[in-house]
Amino acid sequence: MKVLVVDAANVVGSVPDGWWKDRPGAAARLHRNLLAADLPFDQVILVLEGKASAGVPSGTQGIVTVVHAPGSGDDELVAQCRATSDQAEVTLVSADRGLIARVEALGVATCGPRTLYSWLA
């Protein structure tokens, strides 16, 4: 099984499209795009934090599971990677070097937001 864990804040923040004016709306757009895409993964875990969490309710729709981080988004991303890495091949989408270092220690592969956007195109 292949699982994609998405650092929504990092992905949305990588494109200067006015997301900072409407964080919930930006999260909802990313969620819609993930649902519509033909991704090479069996499951997608979209981690939202802060105001962005208001854009999409937590839960599963299609192959996308939305998780609201109760505190630090990075801590929740690591927890999601840790929880799935024993039974799945996990890839994290983020350009955050500190976060990448934390998950690579778990055997998690990584790719940047540009790679994700190329899959969504």
C-alpha positions as CSV (number, residue, x, y, z in Angstrom):
1,M,0.0,0.0,0.0
2,K,1.2,3.5,-0.9
3,V,0.3,6.4,1.3
4,L,0.8,10.1,0.6
5,V,0.9,12.5,3.6
6,V,0.4,16.1,2.6
7,D,1.8,19.1,4.6
8,A,-1.1,21.4,3.5
9,A,0.4,24.5,5.0
10,N,3.7,24.0,3.1
11,V,2.0,23.0,-0.1
12,V,-0.5,25.9,-0.1
13,G,2.2,28.3,1.0
14,S,4.4,27.4,-1.9
15,V,2.2,29.3,-4.4
16,P,1.7,33.1,-4.0
17,D,-2.0,33.0,-5.1
18,G,-3.4,35.0,-2.2
19,W,-3.9,32.0,0.1
20,W,-3.1,34.1,3.2
21,K,-6.3,36.1,2.7
22,D,-8.4,32.9,2.8
23,R,-6.7,30.0,4.5
24,P,-9.9,27.9,4.7
25,G,-10.6,28.4,1.0
26,A,-7.1,27.5,0.1
27,A,-7.4,24.3,2.1
28,A,-10.7,23.5,0.4
29,R,-9.2,24.0,-3.1
30,L,-6.3,21.7,-2.3
31,H,-8.7,19.1,-0.9
32,R,-10.9,19.3,-4.1
33,N,-7.8,19.0,-6.3
34,L,-6.6,15.9,-4.4
35,L,-10.0,14.2,-4.7
36,A,-10.1,14.9,-8.5
37,A,-6.6,13.8,-9.3
38,D,-5.5,10.4,-10.5
39,L,-2.7,10.0,-7.9
40,P,-0.3,7.0,-7.8
41,F,-1.3,6.4,-4.1
42,D,-3.8,4.2,-2.4
43,Q,-4.4,6.7,0.4
44,V,-3.8,10.4,0.9
45,I,-3.6,12.0,4.4
46,L,-4.1,15.8,4.3
47,V,-3.0,17.5,7.5
48,L,-4.5,20.9,8.1
49,E,-3.6,23.2,11.0
50,G,-4.9,26.5,12.4
51,K,-7.4,28.5,10.4
52,A,-7.1,26.2,7.4
53,S,-8.9,23.5,9.3
54,A,-12.1,25.4,8.9
55,G,-12.0,24.8,5.2
56,V,-12.5,21.0,5.2
57,P,-14.0,18.8,7.9
58,S,-11.9,16.0,9.3
59,G,-12.8,12.6,8.0
60,T,-12.4,10.5,4.8
61,Q,-13.8,11.1,1.4
62,G,-12.6,8.9,-1.5
63,I,-9.0,8.1,-0.9
64,V,-8.4,11.4,1.0
65,T,-8.4,11.5,4.8
66,V,-8.4,15.0,6.4
67,V,-6.7,15.3,9.8
68,H,-6.9,18.5,11.9
69,A,-3.7,19.0,13.8
70,P,-4.6,19.7,17.5
71,G,-1.4,21.6,18.0
72,S,1.8,21.7,15.9
73,G,1.2,20.7,12.3
74,D,4.7,19.3,12.0
75,D,4.1,17.1,15.1
76,E,0.9,15.8,13.5
77,L,2.6,15.1,10.2
78,V,5.3,13.1,11.9
79,A,2.7,11.2,13.9
80,Q,0.7,10.3,10.8
81,C,3.9,9.2,9.0
82,R,4.9,7.1,12.0
83,A,1.4,5.5,12.3
84,T,1.4,4.4,8.7
85,S,5.1,3.6,7.9
86,D,5.1,0.2,9.5
87,Q,2.4,-1.2,7.1
88,A,2.7,1.1,4.1
89,E,5.2,2.8,1.8
90,V,4.8,6.5,2.9
91,T,5.7,9.6,1.0
92,L,5.5,13.1,2.6
93,V,4.9,16.2,0.5
94,S,6.7,19.1,2.1
95,A,9.7,21.4,1.5
96,D,10.2,22.0,5.2
97,R,13.8,20.8,5.8
98,G,13.4,20.3,9.5
99,L,10.2,18.2,9.0
100,I,11.9,16.2,6.2
101,A,14.8,15.3,8.5
102,R,12.3,14.1,11.2
103,V,10.4,11.7,8.8
104,E,13.4,10.4,6.9
105,A,14.5,8.8,10.2
106,L,11.3,6.8,9.9
107,G,12.1,5.6,6.4
108,V,9.6,7.9,4.8
109,A,10.2,9.2,1.3
110,T,9.7,12.9,0.5
111,C,8.9,15.1,-2.4
112,G,8.2,18.8,-2.7
113,P,5.1,20.8,-3.5
114,R,6.0,21.1,-7.2
115,T,5.9,17.3,-7.5
116,L,2.4,17.3,-6.0
117,Y,1.2,20.1,-8.2
118,S,2.5,18.2,-11.3
119,W,0.3,15.2,-10.2
120,L,-2.7,17.5,-9.8
121,A,-2.3,19.1,-13.2
